[in-house]
Amino acid sequence: MIDVATHDVFTPMQESMGDRLRRARIAANFTSAAKGAERIGVAASTYRAHENGQNEFGADEAEAYGRAFGVRAGWLLTGEQPKERGATPEMGIAPSADPKLKAEVSHPVDVPAWPTRKIPVFGQAAGGADDDGRFILNGNKVADVLILPGLEDVKDAYAVYVYGTSMVPAFKPGATVYVDPSRPIVAGDDVVVQVKMDEHEPPYGFVKEFVARRGGKLVLLQHNPPEGQDKTLTFPLDRVVAVHKVVGNVPR
């Protein structure tokens, strides 16, 4: 379990290349890494590895990401603010040079300062559990973290920490995952699932990829399952308490 007394609270000053890429994607209204990757035309696993910090990206990729999300490649790579007159601060957002994208990013977008509102982090590590990422999710708050842009007006927004390695490379252990319970969910979305495994135990939480609800079961996908476990994970729907959409994450 993460020691919440020493867990670093994310601030803009600590931003990595991946953090800036995620901020740009969210500001451009791509609600998931998969949707951002699809718009750019790269493999979702490649994009996720860049956004979650597993792999750094170079100038060519920064140019492609910048065109797609309407930001300057230099800002993505270094965080350097634009110096030319009239340039938009923060992300240095500029019109796309790609005519195919002009309809979507045809003018600079004013990006507000990082929000100051905090939201609760729920859940704690489940002792003795398999390394499938499960954690106790019974409403106990373990920390508070700064909210992500775009969630300021979501009353019930919350966050959880990622436990285990079952979702690597999409999410590394210790990542902070941000959740919007009001968002609709479609196949391919990352979700936080609350499951009542046993009547005499508290509900467990899981961070997985949503596949479907079918045959009376909730079907999920895990990218890096524990040894001997299939990538597909299922739970009876009558045991599922909630399924909420993940809208962003910050690596540890």
N, C-alpha and C positions, 0 to 999 in steps of 0.2 A: 504493500500500500504506500502511496505517496505520503510523505510527511508534510501535512498541510501547513505546518508552522514554518517550514523552510521552502515550500514550493514557490517558485518565482511567479509573480503576477505579470502577465504580458503587458508591455507598454510599447508604443511606437518606436521608442529609442532602441528597442531590442530586435527590431525587424530584420529578418533575413531576406534573401532573394525570394524564397518560397512564400514568406509572409506577404511581401509586396505583390507577388503574383496572385495570391489568393484575394487580397484586397481589391486588386484591379478587376479580377473576375467578378467578384460580388458587386462592385460598383457598376459594372457593365451589364448587370442583371442576368448573369448566368448562374443559376441557383445551385449547381453542383459541378464538381470537377469533371464528371463524365460529360455534361453538356458543354462545358468549356472546351474539352478535348475534341468533341465532335464538331464544334464550330470551326476549330482551327484545322482539323483534319489530321490529328495525331492520335496514336494509341492512348487509351485512357490510362493504362498503366504507366506509360512514359510521362504523361502530364502529371499524374498524381505524384510520381517520384520527384518531379520538379517542385510541385506545390508543397509537398510535405517535408521537403528538405533532404530527402534521401539522396538525390543527385542534384548537383548544380547544373545550370544551363548556360550556354554561351551566347555570343552576340547574335548569331543567326536565329537561334530560338527566341531570344529576347525581342528581335525585330518582328518575328511572326506573332508572338504573344502581344506585343505592343500594338500592332495593326488590328488584331482581333478585338482587343479590349479598350482600344483608344487611349493608350498611355505611351509615354516615351520609353524606348528601349533602355536608355541610359539610367532612367529612374529605377527600372526593374533590376538592373544589374548592380547598381551602387547606392541607390537611394538619393543620389545627387539631385538637388532642386534645379529647375531650368533658370538660366541667367538672362536669357534674352528678354527684351521688353515685351510686355503683353502676354508672356507665357503664364499658364495657370499654375499656381503653387501646388504643393503637396505631391500629386502624382505627375504633374506636368502634362496633363492630358491635352492632346492635340487631335485635330481631324485625321482620320485614317487616310493613308495614301492609296489604299486598295479600293478602287471604284466599286467593287462588289460589296464592300462594307459601308459605303458612304451613307446608305439609308439608316444604318444603325448608329454610327458614330460620326455624324456630319457636323458636329460643333463641339467645342470644349464643354466639359461637364465640371461644375464646381463640386469638389469633394469636401464635405465638412470635416472639421477636426474630429479626431478619434473620440467617440462618446465617453462620457464620464460615469454613466450609470453602471452599476454592478448587478450581476445576477448570481443566484446560488448555484453551487456545484453539489449535486446529489450523488449519493452512493459511496460505498467503501468496498475494499477488496474482500472477496469471499474466501475465508480460510479453508485450505485443504481442497479447493476446487480444481478441476482439470484446467489446463491452460487453454481454455476456449474463450477466455475474455469475460467470463461471467463475474458479476459483482452484485453486492446487496443493494437493491434499489427500493427502499421502503420509505422515502420521504425525508431521511435524515440528511441535513446539510453538513458538508465537510469543509466548505470554503466559499468565498465570494471571488468572482473574477470580473474584469471589465467586459462589457458587452461588445459584440461586433457591430460595425456599421450595418444598418438595415434592420436591426432587431430592436432599435430604441423604443418603438411603439408596441412591441409584442409583450403583452402583459405577463403571459405565462412562460416566457422564454427561460431556459435553464441550461446548465452545462453538466457534463460528466467527464471523469477522467477515463482514459482507455487503459484497461488491464489486459495482460496477456499479449501474445503475438499472433493471434488468429487472423487479424486484419492487416498485417504487414504485407505489402508496402503502403496500402492506403492510409492506415493509421498505425503509428508506432506506440508502444507502451508509454504511458505518461502524457500523451497528447490530451489537450482539452477540446472536447467536442461540444459544439453549440447546437441547441435544439429549438425548433419552432413547432410547438404542438399543433398549431392551427393550419399548417401547410398540408395540402393534399399530397399523397404518396403514390408514386408510380414505380414500375419495375426498373431496377437499376439504382434507385435512391438508397443512400446510406441512412440507416434508421437506428434509433435506440428503442429496444423492445423490453417491456417489463412482463415477466412471466412468473406465475405462481407454480413453482415446481412441486411443492408439497404443502399440504394443508397446515402442517405444523412448523413450517419454515417461512421466513420473510420472503417476499418476491425477489427474484434475481433480475438484473439488467444485463443486456447484451448489446454491443454495437456491431451490427452486421449490415449486409446489403439485402434490400428487400427484393424478393423474386415474385411471390404471388400468395394469395389466399385461395386454396383449392382443396377439395376433398376433405373439408373440415379441419385443415391444417394451415398453419402459417409456414411458408417456405422461405428460408433465408440462405444467403451465400456467405461463406467465410473464405478469404483468399489464402490463408496459411494455416490450415486446421492442425490440431494436435495430431501426433503420430497415431495412425490407425483409425482416424476419424475422417469421414467424408467431407468434402467441401460444402455439400448441401446439409443444412440443419433444419429440422422441422419441429414444430410444437403444436399440440392440439389447440384449436382456437378457443376452446372453453377454459384453457389455462392462461391465455394471453390477456393481460390486463390493459396494455396500451402499446401502440406503435407510433412513434413520433419521428418526424423528419429531421435529419442532421443537415444544417445549412452552412456549416463552416467548422474549421478546426485550427488549432494553434499547436504546433509541435512542442514537446517539452523543452 
